[in-house]
Amino acid sequence: MGDGNPMDVLALFRDAAAEVPAYRRFLSEQGVDPASVVSVEQIPLTSKSGYHQRYPLPERCRGGRITGGDIVALSSGSSGTPTVWPRSAADEHGGAARMEHILRDAFHAHERSTLAVVCFALGHWVGGMYVAGICRRLAARGYPITVAPAGNDIDEVLRVIDELGDFYDQIVLLGYPPFVKNVVDSGLARGMDWTSYRIKIVMAGEVISEQWRDLIGLRTGMTDPTADVANMYGTADGGVLATETPLSVRIRRFLAGRPDLARAVFGDTRLPTLAQFDPATHRFEALPGGTLAFSTDGTVPLVRYHIADEGGVIAHDSLIALCREHGFDPGEGTDLPFVFVFGRSMFTVSFFGANVYPEDVAAALERPAVAGWATGRFVLRTLEDVDRDRRLNVVVELATGEAATDERQRAAAEAIRAELLRVNNEFAHYVPAGYQTPDVELRTADDPEFFPHGIKHRYTRPGVEH
């Protein structure tokens, strides 16, 4: 069952217009009289650049007071200068409920002693403090959870697991996918037996492939990666917006094997994150052009906030019915609606007029010929040579202790070419055959130029001369 009645966006709109000084100014400048608005569609969209960066921070808070929040978080700054978001404990209720669904329904953390190892960066960056706070809140409610806020330091994560792991029924690693994979691979390199720890994983920030899920499941000895690995859709501004569930993962795995049907469902052969959300706390909208907006209450209310992520919304019953029509019964699960998210279109690279997506390169690096010695992190870009010819360039991070060889360079290049030809029709038709194999560079783990330690990784860079 769902968690409550759908959010009343009109009520949130009227409340924000009355209580938030910046929002009143914004509506006035847009020529909108709050009293005349009778439908959600009449409410103007807000955005980071069009609203949040135009008004002083206190004016964007209820009552014009920044003191309404008890903690501040910073966005990752992936689209520019980091933005400060004041938040209160009350703001986290909806996101905490989504996290609780993962820990309780998928991981059974309410009945198993659980060591929650937080592998997100700590400090102002939202991920680490946010998930640590949620896990502590569940522990205070009686869940047998112990939080280990190790941060994004591999040595510290492995030390905590080595010292404490045997005392718990299971260990949950919470972090960004490439970092979690680095933790697992580094542990294996040091002789760690992951199978003895009953590992579960919660991630955020990136789309993963089902090959990634299977690979990490194999290396940690998971019995059911469908239930043991969960991805969250979250942002600094809105908290945890939606989460994968065993139901959504089963459907996603089915669609991963049916690119034709995936295109019909998602409008693309790329496989997005498929998650479920609670309309009582977050109202998603699919906008013309294929991007998402959402509304949610908080210290800084977000009313029809255009997050600019590519994706869409699917009713629960519609997606279940579609699966069954095509011979797949996804089984039981929560009846919440679905949201699918590709990521932000600004992170694509254009090559011969074809959009090259990081998700496709990521899937290539999870093929068996590459996955054993690469971390999964990379930088995608186009480079111009001395003859002014453009080449597709991919810088690939080697796992700790692995060496660069010509054979590995060729294997990565061929895997990327094959995956792009398989899933990207634009690439196959627009890019001449002589340019379809990318130039691959192999760099050591935590290379300071491309893979600096301690900050959120960016998978694309602007094209530069080479």
C-alpha positions as CSV (number, residue, x, y, z in Angstrom):
1,M,0.0,0.0,0.0
2,G,1.0,3.6,-0.5
3,D,2.1,5.7,2.5
4,G,-0.6,8.4,2.4
5,N,-2.8,10.6,0.3
6,P,-1.2,12.4,-2.7
7,M,0.3,15.7,-1.9
8,D,-1.9,18.8,-2.4
9,V,0.4,20.9,-4.6
10,L,-2.1,23.8,-4.7
11,A,-2.1,24.0,-0.9
12,L,1.8,23.9,-0.9
13,F,1.8,26.7,-3.5
14,R,-0.6,28.9,-1.6
15,D,1.4,28.3,1.6
16,A,4.7,29.1,0.0
17,A,3.2,32.3,-1.6
18,A,2.1,33.4,1.9
19,E,5.2,32.4,3.9
20,V,8.2,32.6,1.6
21,P,9.3,36.2,0.6
22,A,11.4,35.1,-2.4
23,Y,8.5,33.0,-3.8
24,R,6.1,36.0,-3.5
25,R,8.6,38.2,-5.4
26,F,9.0,35.4,-8.0
27,L,5.3,35.1,-8.6
28,S,4.9,38.9,-8.9
29,E,7.7,39.1,-11.4
30,Q,6.0,36.3,-13.4
31,G,2.7,38.2,-13.3
32,V,1.0,35.5,-11.3
33,D,-1.7,36.4,-8.8
34,P,-1.8,33.5,-6.3
35,A,-5.5,34.0,-5.8
36,S,-6.2,33.4,-9.4
37,V,-4.5,30.0,-9.6
38,V,-6.9,27.1,-9.5
39,S,-4.9,24.3,-11.1
40,V,-1.3,23.0,-10.8
41,E,-0.6,23.7,-14.4
42,Q,-1.0,27.4,-13.8
43,I,1.8,27.4,-11.3
44,P,5.1,28.5,-12.9
45,L,8.1,26.2,-12.9
46,T,11.0,27.1,-10.6
47,S,14.6,26.1,-11.2
48,K,18.0,26.5,-9.6
49,S,19.1,29.3,-12.0
50,G,15.6,30.9,-12.5
51,Y,14.7,31.0,-8.8
52,H,17.2,29.8,-6.2
53,Q,20.2,31.7,-7.6
54,R,18.2,34.9,-8.0
55,Y,17.1,35.5,-4.5
56,P,19.0,35.7,-1.1
57,L,19.0,32.4,0.8
58,P,17.0,33.6,3.8
59,E,14.2,34.9,1.6
60,R,13.8,31.4,0.1
61,C,13.1,30.0,3.5
62,R,9.8,30.1,5.4
63,G,9.3,33.4,7.1
64,G,12.5,34.7,5.5
65,R,14.5,33.1,8.3
66,I,17.4,30.7,7.6
67,T,17.2,29.6,11.2
68,G,14.2,27.4,10.3
69,G,16.7,24.7,9.3
70,D,19.0,22.9,11.8
71,I,21.6,21.8,9.3
72,V,23.0,23.0,5.9
73,A,23.9,20.8,3.0
74,L,25.7,21.6,-0.2
75,S,24.8,20.4,-3.6
76,S,27.6,18.6,-5.5
77,G,28.1,21.6,-7.8
78,S,28.2,19.4,-10.9
79,S,26.4,22.1,-12.9
80,G,28.3,25.0,-11.4
81,T,28.9,26.6,-8.0
82,P,27.6,24.5,-5.1
83,T,24.3,25.6,-3.7
84,V,23.5,25.8,0.1
85,W,20.3,24.1,1.2
86,P,19.1,24.6,4.8
87,R,17.3,21.5,6.1
88,S,15.5,20.5,9.2
89,A,14.8,17.1,10.7
90,A,11.2,17.4,9.6
91,D,12.3,17.9,6.0
92,E,13.8,14.4,6.1
93,H,10.6,12.4,7.1
94,G,9.7,11.5,3.5
95,G,13.2,10.5,2.6
96,A,13.7,8.6,5.8
97,A,10.5,6.6,5.0
98,R,12.0,5.7,1.6
99,M,15.2,4.5,3.2
100,E,13.3,2.6,5.8
101,H,11.6,0.7,3.0
102,I,15.0,-0.5,1.7
103,L,16.4,-1.4,5.1
104,R,13.3,-3.1,6.3
105,D,11.5,-4.6,3.3
106,A,14.6,-5.6,1.3
107,F,17.3,-6.0,3.9
108,H,15.2,-7.1,7.0
109,A,17.2,-4.7,9.1
110,H,14.4,-4.6,11.7
111,E,15.2,-8.2,12.6
112,R,18.9,-8.6,11.8
113,S,21.8,-6.9,13.5
114,T,23.2,-4.5,10.9
115,L,26.4,-2.6,10.6
116,A,25.6,0.4,8.3
117,V,29.0,1.6,6.9
118,V,28.5,5.1,5.4
119,C,30.9,5.4,2.5
120,F,29.6,8.8,1.2
121,A,31.7,11.9,1.8
122,L,31.1,13.4,5.2
123,G,30.9,17.1,6.0
124,H,28.7,19.6,4.1
125,W,28.1,17.3,1.2
126,V,24.7,16.0,1.7
127,G,25.0,12.2,1.2
128,G,27.1,11.1,4.2
129,M,25.4,13.2,6.9
130,Y,22.0,12.5,5.5
131,V,22.1,8.7,5.4
132,A,24.0,8.5,8.7
133,G,21.2,10.6,10.3
134,I,18.5,8.4,8.8
135,C,20.2,5.2,10.0
136,R,20.6,6.6,13.5
137,R,17.0,7.6,13.6
138,L,16.0,4.1,12.8
139,A,18.3,2.8,15.4
140,A,16.7,5.1,18.0
141,R,13.3,3.6,17.0
142,G,14.6,0.1,17.9
143,Y,16.2,-1.2,14.7
144,P,19.3,-3.2,15.6
145,I,21.5,-0.9,13.5
146,T,25.0,0.5,14.3
147,V,26.2,3.3,12.2
148,A,29.9,3.5,11.2
149,P,30.4,6.9,9.4
150,A,33.7,5.9,7.7
151,G,33.4,8.4,4.9
152,N,34.9,7.9,1.5
153,D,38.3,6.5,2.7
154,I,38.8,3.0,1.5
155,D,41.3,2.1,4.2
156,E,39.0,3.3,6.9
157,V,36.0,1.5,5.5
158,L,37.9,-1.8,5.3
159,R,39.4,-1.3,8.8
160,V,35.9,-0.8,10.3
161,I,34.6,-3.9,8.5
162,D,37.6,-6.0,9.5
163,E,37.2,-5.0,13.2
164,L,33.4,-5.1,13.6
165,G,32.0,-7.1,10.7
166,D,32.0,-10.5,12.5
167,F,29.8,-9.1,15.3
168,Y,26.7,-8.4,13.0
169,D,24.3,-10.5,11.0
170,Q,24.8,-8.3,7.9
171,I,26.7,-5.2,6.7
172,V,25.2,-2.5,4.6
173,L,27.6,-0.4,2.5
174,L,26.1,3.0,1.6
175,G,27.9,5.1,-1.1
176,Y,28.3,6.0,-4.7
177,P,28.6,3.0,-7.0
178,P,32.2,3.4,-8.2
179,F,33.4,3.9,-4.7
180,V,31.6,0.9,-3.3
181,K,33.0,-1.2,-6.1
182,N,36.5,0.2,-5.2
183,V,35.9,-0.9,-1.6
184,V,34.9,-4.4,-2.7
185,D,37.7,-4.8,-5.1
186,S,40.3,-3.5,-2.7
187,G,39.0,-5.9,0.0
188,L,39.4,-8.8,-2.4
189,A,42.9,-7.7,-3.3
190,R,43.7,-7.8,0.5
191,G,42.3,-11.3,0.9
192,M,39.0,-10.2,2.5
193,D,36.2,-12.9,2.4
194,W,33.1,-10.8,1.6
195,T,30.9,-13.8,1.6
196,S,31.2,-14.0,5.4
197,Y,29.6,-10.6,5.9
198,R,26.2,-10.9,4.2
199,I,26.7,-7.7,2.3
200,K,23.9,-5.4,1.2
201,I,24.4,-2.1,-0.7
202,V,22.6,1.2,-1.0
203,M,23.7,3.6,-3.6
204,A,22.8,7.0,-5.0
205,G,23.9,9.5,-7.6
206,E,24.3,7.4,-10.7
207,V,22.6,5.0,-13.0
208,I,24.0,1.4,-12.8
209,S,23.6,-1.4,-15.2
210,E,22.2,-4.8,-14.4
211,Q,25.6,-6.2,-15.3
212,W,27.0,-4.0,-12.5
213,R,24.5,-5.4,-10.0
214,D,25.3,-9.0,-11.0
215,L,29.1,-8.3,-10.8
216,I,29.0,-6.7,-7.4
217,G,26.7,-9.5,-6.2
218,L,29.1,-12.2,-7.4
219,R,32.1,-10.5,-5.8
220,T,30.4,-10.2,-2.4
221,G,28.6,-13.5,-2.4
222,M,25.1,-12.1,-2.5
223,T,22.4,-14.7,-2.9
224,D,19.9,-12.3,-4.5
225,P,21.3,-9.0,-6.0
226,T,17.7,-8.1,-6.9
227,A,16.9,-7.5,-3.3
228,D,20.4,-6.9,-1.9
229,V,21.4,-3.9,-4.0
230,A,19.2,-0.8,-4.0
231,N,19.8,2.5,-5.8
232,M,18.3,5.8,-4.5
233,Y,17.2,8.8,-6.5
234,G,18.2,11.7,-4.3
235,T,19.3,15.3,-4.4
236,A,20.7,17.9,-2.0
237,D,17.6,20.1,-2.6
238,G,14.9,17.4,-2.3
239,G,16.5,14.7,-0.2
240,V,15.7,11.1,-1.1
241,L,13.0,11.4,-3.7
242,A,12.5,7.7,-4.7
243,T,14.2,4.4,-4.2
244,E,14.6,1.1,-6.1
245,T,12.5,-1.7,-4.6
246,P,12.7,-5.4,-5.3
247,L,9.7,-5.0,-7.5
248,S,11.2,-2.1,-9.5
249,V,14.5,-4.1,-9.9
250,R,12.7,-7.2,-11.1
251,I,10.9,-5.1,-13.8
252,R,14.1,-3.3,-14.7
253,R,16.0,-6.6,-15.2
254,F,13.2,-7.9,-17.4
255,L,13.3,-4.7,-19.5
256,A,17.1,-4.9,-19.7
257,G,16.7,-8.1,-21.7
258,R,14.1,-6.5,-24.0
259,P,15.6,-3.3,-25.5
260,D,12.6,-3.0,-27.9
261,L,10.2,-3.0,-25.0
262,A,12.5,-0.7,-22.9
263,R,12.3,1.8,-25.7
264,A,8.5,1.6,-25.7
265,V,8.4,2.2,-22.0
266,F,11.2,4.7,-21.5
267,G,11.4,6.3,-25.0
268,D,15.0,5.2,-25.2
269,T,17.1,2.0,-25.4
270,R,19.2,3.3,-22.5
271,L,18.2,1.8,-19.2
272,P,17.4,4.4,-16.6
273,T,17.1,4.0,-12.8
274,L,13.6,2.7,-12.2
275,A,12.4,3.7,-8.7
276,Q,9.2,4.1,-6.7
277,F,8.1,7.2,-4.9
278,D,5.5,8.3,-2.3
279,P,3.1,10.8,-3.8
280,A,2.2,11.9,-0.3
281,T,5.6,13.6,0.1
282,H,6.8,14.2,-3.5
283,R,4.7,14.9,-6.5
284,F,6.6,14.2,-9.8
285,E,5.7,15.6,-13.2
286,A,7.0,14.5,-16.6
287,L,7.4,17.7,-18.6
288,P,7.3,18.2,-22.4
289,G,10.8,17.5,-23.6
290,G,11.3,14.5,-21.3
291,T,12.5,16.1,-18.1
292,L,11.2,15.9,-14.5
293,A,9.8,18.4,-12.0
294,F,8.8,17.7,-8.5
295,S,7.1,19.4,-5.6
296,T,7.9,18.8,-1.9
297,D,7.6,20.8,1.4
298,G,10.5,21.8,3.6
299,T,12.5,24.6,5.1
300,V,13.0,25.8,1.5
301,P,9.7,24.7,-0.2
302,L,10.1,23.4,-3.7
303,V,7.0,24.1,-5.9
304,R,7.1,22.6,-9.4
305,Y,10.9,22.5,-9.2
306,H,12.4,21.7,-12.5
307,I,15.3,19.4,-11.5
308,A,16.3,19.0,-15.2
309,D,16.9,15.2,-14.9
310,E,15.7,13.3,-17.9
311,G,13.0,10.8,-17.1
312,G,9.3,10.2,-16.7
313,V,6.5,8.9,-14.4
314,I,4.6,5.7,-14.8
315,A,1.5,4.6,-12.8
316,H,2.0,1.4,-10.8
317,D,-0.9,-0.5,-12.4
318,S,0.1,0.5,-15.9
319,L,3.6,-0.8,-15.7
320,I,2.5,-4.1,-14.0
321,A,-0.1,-4.6,-16.7
322,L,2.5,-4.0,-19.4
323,C,4.9,-6.6,-18.0
324,R,2.1,-9.2,-17.8
325,E,1.0,-8.4,-21.3
326,H,4.5,-9.4,-22.4
327,G,4.7,-12.6,-20.5
328,F,6.4,-11.4,-17.3
329,D,4.8,-11.4,-13.9
330,P,6.9,-9.1,-11.6
331,G,5.4,-10.5,-8.4
332,E,4.2,-8.7,-5.3
333,G,5.5,-5.4,-4.1
334,T,4.5,-1.9,-2.9
335,D,1.8,-0.2,-5.0
336,L,3.6,3.2,-5.2
337,P,4.0,4.8,-8.6
338,F,7.2,4.6,-10.6
339,V,9.7,7.3,-11.7
340,F,12.5,6.6,-14.1
341,V,15.6,8.8,-14.4
342,F,18.3,8.8,-17.0
343,G,20.3,11.7,-15.5
344,R,21.0,15.2,-16.9
345,S,21.3,15.7,-20.6
346,M,24.3,18.2,-20.0
347,F,26.4,15.1,-19.2
348,T,26.2,13.7,-22.7
349,V,29.0,14.1,-25.3
350,S,28.2,14.9,-28.9
351,F,30.3,13.1,-31.4
352,F,29.5,13.3,-35.2
353,G,26.1,14.5,-34.1
354,A,25.4,11.4,-32.0
355,N,24.8,11.7,-28.3
356,V,27.1,9.4,-26.4
357,Y,25.9,8.7,-22.9
358,P,28.0,7.8,-19.8
359,E,25.6,5.0,-19.0
360,D,26.5,3.2,-22.2
361,V,30.3,3.5,-21.5
362,A,29.7,2.3,-17.9
363,A,27.9,-0.9,-19.2
364,A,30.8,-1.6,-21.5
365,L,33.4,-1.4,-18.7
366,E,31.3,-4.0,-16.7
367,R,31.9,-6.6,-19.4
368,P,34.0,-9.6,-18.2
369,A,37.0,-8.6,-20.4
370,V,37.3,-5.3,-18.5
371,A,35.6,-5.5,-15.2
372,G,38.3,-7.6,-13.5
373,W,40.9,-4.8,-13.6
374,A,38.9,-1.5,-13.9
375,T,37.1,0.3,-11.2
376,G,34.2,1.4,-13.4
377,R,35.1,5.1,-13.2
378,F,36.0,6.9,-16.4
379,V,36.0,10.3,-18.1
380,L,34.3,10.7,-21.4
381,R,35.2,13.5,-23.8
382,T,36.1,14.4,-27.4
383,L,39.6,15.6,-28.3
384,E,40.8,17.4,-31.3
385,D,44.1,16.3,-32.8
386,V,46.7,18.4,-34.7
387,D,44.8,17.8,-37.9
388,R,41.6,19.1,-36.2
389,D,40.0,15.7,-36.4
390,R,37.7,14.8,-33.5
391,R,38.2,11.6,-31.6
392,L,36.1,10.0,-28.9
393,N,38.4,9.7,-25.8
394,V,37.7,7.7,-22.7
395,V,40.0,7.8,-19.7
396,V,39.6,4.6,-17.6
397,E,40.6,4.2,-14.0
398,L,42.5,1.0,-13.1
399,A,41.8,-0.9,-10.0
400,T,44.3,-0.6,-7.1
401,G,47.4,-2.5,-8.0
402,E,46.5,-3.1,-11.6
403,A,48.9,-2.1,-14.4
404,A,48.2,-0.5,-17.8
405,T,48.9,-2.7,-20.8
406,D,48.3,-2.4,-24.5
407,E,46.1,-5.5,-24.4
408,R,43.8,-4.0,-21.7
409,Q,43.7,-0.7,-23.6
410,R,42.5,-2.5,-26.7
411,A,40.0,-4.6,-24.7
412,A,38.4,-1.5,-23.1
413,A,38.2,0.3,-26.5
414,E,36.6,-2.7,-28.2
415,A,34.1,-3.2,-25.3
416,I,33.0,0.4,-25.5
417,R,32.7,0.3,-29.3
418,A,30.6,-2.9,-29.2
419,E,28.3,-1.6,-26.5
420,L,27.7,1.8,-28.3
421,L,26.9,0.0,-31.5
422,R,24.5,-2.4,-29.6
423,V,22.4,0.3,-27.9
424,N,23.0,3.6,-29.6
425,N,21.4,3.9,-33.0
426,E,22.7,7.4,-33.5
427,F,26.2,6.3,-32.9
428,A,25.9,3.4,-35.3
429,H,24.5,5.5,-38.1
430,Y,26.2,8.9,-37.6
431,V,29.7,7.9,-36.7
432,P,32.0,6.7,-39.5
433,A,33.4,3.2,-39.0
434,G,36.9,4.5,-38.7
435,Y,36.0,6.7,-35.7
436,Q,33.8,4.2,-33.8
437,T,36.6,2.8,-31.7
438,P,37.5,5.3,-29.0
439,D,40.9,6.3,-27.9
440,V,41.3,4.8,-24.4
441,E,43.8,6.0,-21.8
442,L,44.4,3.9,-18.6
443,R,45.2,5.8,-15.4
444,T,46.0,4.5,-11.9
445,A,43.5,4.5,-9.1
446,D,42.8,8.0,-7.7
447,D,44.8,9.7,-10.5
448,P,44.8,13.3,-9.3
449,E,44.0,14.7,-12.8
450,F,41.0,12.6,-13.6
451,F,40.0,10.7,-10.5
452,P,40.9,12.9,-7.5
453,H,40.1,11.4,-4.1
454,G,37.4,12.8,-1.9
455,I,35.0,14.6,-4.4
456,K,32.1,13.5,-6.4
457,H,33.2,12.1,-9.7
458,R,32.2,13.7,-13.1
459,Y,32.0,11.3,-16.0
460,T,32.2,13.9,-18.8
461,R,34.4,16.8,-19.6
462,P,34.3,19.4,-22.3
463,G,36.1,18.7,-25.5
464,V,39.7,20.1,-25.6
465,E,42.6,20.1,-28.0
466,H,45.0,17.3,-27.7
